[in-house]
Amino acid sequence: MGRPSDGTPSGENNAPRANDLLAASGAHFYRALVENAGGILTILDRDGIVTYQSPAVRKAFGGMEQALTGRKITDLVHPDDRERIARKIEDCARVPNAEIIEVVRLPHENGSWLRVETHARNLLADPDIAGILCVSRDVTDAYRLEHQLREAERLARFGHWRWVKGESAPQWSRGVARILALDEDKLPAGGDWYEHLVHPDDHGELLSKFLDAFETHEPVTCVTRFRTGDNCYRYVKTYVYAEADAFHEIGALVGLAEDVHEEVEAELAVKASEAKYRLLTEQASDVVAYYDAQSRIMFISPAIERILGRSPEGFHGKPITEELVHPDDFPRARKAFLRCVQHGEQVQFDYRFLHRDGHYVWLESTMRRTLGSDGRSAEVIGVTRDISERKHHEMELLEARERAEAASRTKSRFLANMSHELRTPLNAIIGFSDILRMEMFGSLGHERYSEYAQLINDSGALLLDLISDILDMSKIEAGKYELHPETLDIKALIDSCVRLVRGNAEENGAQIVHMVTCGGDCEIVADERALKQIMLNLLSNAVKFTPAGGRISVEAAESGGEVRLTVNDTGRGIPPDQIARLGQPFEQVTTDAALAKQGTGLGLALVRSLAELHGGRMTIESEPGAGTSVTVTLPKVPYCEVPRPLAEETSETPFPGAAAG
Ligand code: ADP
């Protein structure tokens, strides 16, 4: 600003009255103008000392009129501004006519800081001013508003922009830059701004929304992807409205941009997982269904149509009623459902459901209680599958088993009868051949006769053994073998059995030893005939399969209420893959063709069955070429012999849940 003589307003528009006033009053007029106009004017010298201040200073800062003049401005400003302002004054004072614009904080009389935007101009060379002329205005409120807006943008993750008609790009707020992780000066200002900022697939949508806002004058919203500084995309919700100008035309588009990336991503993730589960449910061959507590179906997957020929829609909102379920199965199914709803038990049950064609389909449902969407009511999730085929097989198996059991019972009865019938004539054959062999009633005449009589007697005895074995086996299988347990001295029992086979062993050239390590009484409660049969079968196998020079040993030991009887030999052994088969009736080692003929494959089967009848077991350990060891473990007292108190109580319920529902 110059003196009146420097800058007299000129031109046709100047009113003649103003010119007259100018001429008349000169400097007084301008002084009055400056002092009443309300603008804050100050003049500083080159050191920043205030040499003039207009009266408006007082209005703006309170009663500071006296305090400013003659003081160094840098002593007055906010301490944080001091250094900057000192430098700026210095810079400005150096260059004649230099202009600067700065915002500076100055204290108000009430203690608050006022923000003042100051335009300073170096007029040190102007003889009338001879200083730096500063024209200032109070921008405290504007600054506060802007600061608040910025804070709001930061906290609420939004930004704003304004696109003035005729300009190539919107003016972006700092909030927009923050959302997009860009520096403010990196936000595009050219006409192709949206190509830089908006995801190519979303261009069309965003621009068409802008057009809508233009044409309809109504606010519009859309969610589109904006590119960020690190070349990723973020979902931004834009709220746009058109702003009318003074001519009632649209002067600008104003937009609010809200960062909704996390929300959209979470929504998309939920949708994707929902779609996945829906696909799983719809494609699964099992039927997935939701029931309310009254068994009304709220959802049922499409697989139901394939199983029952009924559409899922036909079930919706309806309960499963009596006419749909087989009458024999309905009460059971109902009970299970109630147990699930009322007691929260997971239940599984099978039942027949009426197919649309009129036949029943076997189904198996597994149901679990869950809380409804209101968080209080009970709902049931059920998974149901078609088990017709399994049921069909089960029934076939049941029938086959019944047939097999009937056949086995018939066979056992037949064998028992036959064995009995065969024994009577055999006893005659053995008895009379014995009389002949011993020539009890005089010489037979030819020695061949006595040889044949001996053969008849041996064969008869073998046959009797075989028949006895078969009879015992059939009795065991038919559950008719009765044990007569008594207290036995183990050592004496083993002695008597060893004595019976020792002759044969020595004939074969094998040595037989035995040791009994039972402590104390060395007794067992068992059926004597059965126990002897066990020992003899094991011993005769050992003798049969142990060649000359071999060794057979018998051990008896007691521990933990059990007695272990073991027969070891150093014979040919059994191939490992055959061991599991042995112990079943008529099973023999397939490679033993010659020796197999001497036996029937019933010996070990009887040992195992008799041991099990006593509540014990048989185990075989063997190494081909090295020997075999067969162990029979028996309880010292058979289980059936353990006395039980009359009023014994049991905590187990035979059928869990049977009482519920
Ligand atoms: P078998 O009357 O044939 O002896 P077993 O049931 O007693 O019937 O034995 C079945 C088969 O087990 C025998 O044929 C034999 O191959 C094998 N076996 C049994 N005991 C022994 C053993 N101590 N050593 C080798 N092989 C054995």
Residues whose N, C-alpha, C, O or C-beta is under 5 A from the ligand:
A	BS01	ADP	N541 A542 F545 G571 G573 I574 L582 E587 Q588 V589 D592 A596 G599 T600 G601 L602 G603 L604 A605 T628
